[in-house]
Amino acid sequence: MPSPLVIKPHHFLDIIRDFGAGVEHEPHPYGHAVHRVARILREDPDTLLQLTASHDSVCEPCRNLVNGHCLDTTDTTGQEISKESYNLMIDRRYFERLGLKEGDRLTALEFCRLTLKRLGDIYSIYQEVSIEKTARRERDLKRGLKEYLKKGTGGKD
């Protein structure tokens, strides 16, 4: 059995959201692996995932990952805060909403099915972010989930 792709829930769902928005992932100056992980997920919807709230396959090559901690910041909330603490908060909310926990393993398709079933609206997950930005995120995420499932099941899902 191949080793699972270790991934944070929000990283997986951000990639699926980007698929729904038509984003083509390119290498980033920080050196993270979003483009590589997105390619793996695009090519194989049966990719086995192992969920984490810690650094993952996306973070591993990033220049901001030092001694297992992200040193980057984000202004997603309107003020500059630690990206690591913000992302941990978002991932905890996703774990709770989806009924998952760190270490759970499921395929990318299974994660998408579960997300469509349990997600509901995402405003309480992204409560620190503007309603407009969250509305776009939700629209693109739901579109990406449906497109990914359709592609992954040959249109039978």
Buried (B, 14 or more C-beta within 10 A) or exposed (E): EEEBBBBBBBBBBBBBBBBBBEBEBEEEEBEBBBBBBBEBBBEBBEBBBBBBBBBBBBBEEBEBBEEEEBEBBBEBBEEEBBBBEBBBBBBBBBBEBBEBEBEBEBBBBBBBBBBBEEBEEBEEBBEBBEEEEBBEBBEBBBBBBBBBBEBBEEEEB
